[in-house]
Amino acid sequence: MRHKLFRLIMLSAICLSAIAAQENADLSRGFTLYNQHDWINSQEPLRNAAKTGNSEAQYYLAEILRLSNRYMTEESQQWYEAAAEQNDLFAMIRLSKSDDLCAALQVSCKKDRAYWKSRAKDLAQEQAQSGNNVAMHALYYLTGDRDWLKKAADAGNHEAGYFLADLILSETRTQETGKTKLTREGEKILRKSAEEGNPKAMSLLSLRLNRAGNYIESKKWLEKCLLTSHADCVLALETIHKGRTDIYQNPEYTPNKAMAYGLLLFRRDALGKAKTSWILDTFEDELTAEQKAEGEKFFHEWKKTHPPLSFHVPKLGF
């Protein structure tokens, strides 16, 4: 009897472990595709993970359903609500916006925009008091108070830090030239976000250092960013190796068209032919057979040693 009970316990544990592993695999696959702006193929794996009750999968499934349809659908709202019921603050923020179905259909809902905004604010304020930097970030969207972005960034939320630095930068843009200037405070915030691992902050910092002629430090941040496979940084290195100094130059690198070809193949592998075919077709004409072979080899090695290409979409993205 004991042996049978033990076997049942072990079998249950194995089954639960397998289910959890599949859930994680679905979430990872779906999230990777979502961050490559693939709102079609990301739906199935995210839906599989969402059905198990994973709130993160529920939120991102709702996001891609809303984005692919260009408006809030009944299904997307259901998944936002499922995530919100598990205290996902950003799902509550989405539900508090004016384009929810209650407003669109002009029907009475027990949990309408006002309900979700009130619940989100109460929960976020409670969590922020305990030092939760995600809640601080959420409070910026709920109140419009920029101080919450600063508090979130100071507390280590690198996504909030990047957003704040970019906001400060955009406010300096001149209408005549379109040029921007990063204030001392903005640069400090941007550097902190980059140091904490935010790929977009690394990319922006590298670009601004490059434009200032600080090529050594620019290269350092570009190399760190490349470890995350952020799309802008992969494209920057590809441009450098193409020798396109009219777009992006850094004398710390020696242009190598085979490497540029390999990086282009890496982007094509993630984004598909439709988004890269014209670039590939025109660039291939410049290459020798040997350069193409070297580029293909470089692509396969790069893919083995780097994570999938990603645009690193912020949680409250498009």
Summary of the structure (lengths in Angstrom):
residues: 318
radius of gyration: 23.0
end to end distance: 57.6
largest distance: 83.6
contacts: 1000
relative contact order: 0.07
helix: 70%
strand: 1%
